[in-house]
Amino acid sequence: MNQLRSEAEAAITRAEEAEAKNKKLEQLNLEKDQEIISLQHRLGLVEVDLEKAESKINETKQAAMEGESSKMNSEGLVRKVQLLEEELDAAEKNVKDTVEKLRQVDVKAEHFERQVQRLEQERDAWEKKYEEAEAKQRKAQQELDELEKSMADI
């Protein structure tokens, strides 16, 4: 009976130990479940953060591509402005040269106008001399004709 009692006591002790161990394991299991739930929640938050970060990265990439496109566009516009400025400089130089040539042509035109006026005056003077000489010649011819007639009458 003692042996049975000692076996019963040993069995009770083992059962108590098993129950305590079971309780400990159940508590540990509950803690691990809570930890899993907490980690799953954190994982969900991290995934949301990841999606936001990926969205920002995509937006940044898009903005960078647009910036690159704008940069290329602005570089093209800068080149176009430079070409237009060069064309403007060339046009201004051309206008300046043309104005100078026009001034020279005006000076020459004034010179030739003065020359034409002088030559017209000279021509008028010669025409007057010619008319005077012609009148003298007619008068002399008339006198000669009268002299001839009067000599023929004698």
Solvent accessible surface area in square Angstrom, and as a share of the most:
residue,aa,sasa,rsa
1,M,169,0.76
2,N,117,0.60
3,Q,130,0.58
4,L,121,0.60
5,R,146,0.53
6,S,63,0.40
7,E,93,0.42
8,A,47,0.36
9,E,103,0.46
10,A,48,0.37
11,A,42,0.33
12,I,98,0.50
13,T,66,0.38
14,R,158,0.58
15,A,51,0.39
16,E,105,0.47
17,E,105,0.47
18,A,58,0.45
19,E,119,0.54
20,A,61,0.47
21,K,133,0.56
22,N,82,0.42
23,K,151,0.64
24,K,153,0.65
25,L,97,0.48
26,E,105,0.47
27,Q,98,0.44
28,L,84,0.42
29,N,92,0.47
30,L,99,0.49
31,E,90,0.40
32,K,100,0.43
33,D,63,0.33
34,Q,104,0.46
35,E,90,0.40
36,I,91,0.46
37,I,103,0.52
38,S,57,0.36
39,L,88,0.44
40,Q,113,0.50
41,H,117,0.52
42,R,150,0.55
43,L,101,0.50
44,G,30,0.29
45,L,94,0.47
46,V,91,0.52
47,E,85,0.38
48,V,73,0.42
49,D,85,0.44
50,L,97,0.48
51,E,114,0.51
52,K,119,0.50
53,A,46,0.36
54,E,86,0.39
55,S,52,0.33
56,K,137,0.58
57,I,92,0.47
58,N,92,0.47
59,E,112,0.50
60,T,88,0.51
61,K,122,0.52
62,Q,93,0.41
63,A,60,0.46
64,A,62,0.48
65,M,128,0.57
66,E,100,0.45
67,G,39,0.37
68,E,95,0.43
69,S,66,0.42
70,S,66,0.43
71,K,114,0.48
72,M,123,0.55
73,N,95,0.49
74,S,51,0.33
75,E,73,0.33
76,G,28,0.27
77,L,99,0.49
78,V,83,0.47
79,R,141,0.52
80,K,119,0.51
81,V,78,0.45
82,Q,94,0.42
83,L,106,0.53
84,L,98,0.49
85,E,95,0.42
86,E,109,0.49
87,E,109,0.49
88,L,102,0.51
89,D,86,0.45
90,A,63,0.49
91,A,51,0.39
92,E,98,0.44
93,K,131,0.56
94,N,96,0.49
95,V,92,0.53
96,K,150,0.64
97,D,60,0.31
98,T,75,0.44
99,V,87,0.50
100,E,71,0.32
101,K,132,0.56
102,L,105,0.52
103,R,128,0.47
104,Q,86,0.38
105,V,87,0.50
106,D,73,0.38
107,V,80,0.46
108,K,124,0.52
109,A,42,0.32
110,E,95,0.42
111,H,88,0.39
112,F,113,0.47
113,E,106,0.48
114,R,142,0.52
115,Q,64,0.28
116,V,78,0.45
117,Q,107,0.48
118,R,121,0.44
119,L,93,0.46
120,E,79,0.35
121,Q,128,0.57
122,E,77,0.34
123,R,126,0.46
124,D,70,0.36
125,A,48,0.38
126,W,158,0.55
127,E,85,0.38
128,K,128,0.54
129,K,114,0.48
130,Y,138,0.52
131,E,107,0.48
132,E,89,0.40
133,A,58,0.45
134,E,61,0.27
135,A,51,0.39
136,K,149,0.63
137,Q,105,0.46
138,R,143,0.52
139,K,127,0.54
140,A,56,0.44
141,Q,81,0.36
142,Q,112,0.50
143,E,98,0.44
144,L,92,0.46
145,D,70,0.36
146,E,104,0.47
147,L,99,0.49
148,E,111,0.50
149,K,141,0.60
150,S,54,0.35
151,M,129,0.58
152,A,87,0.67
153,D,119,0.61
154,I,176,0.89
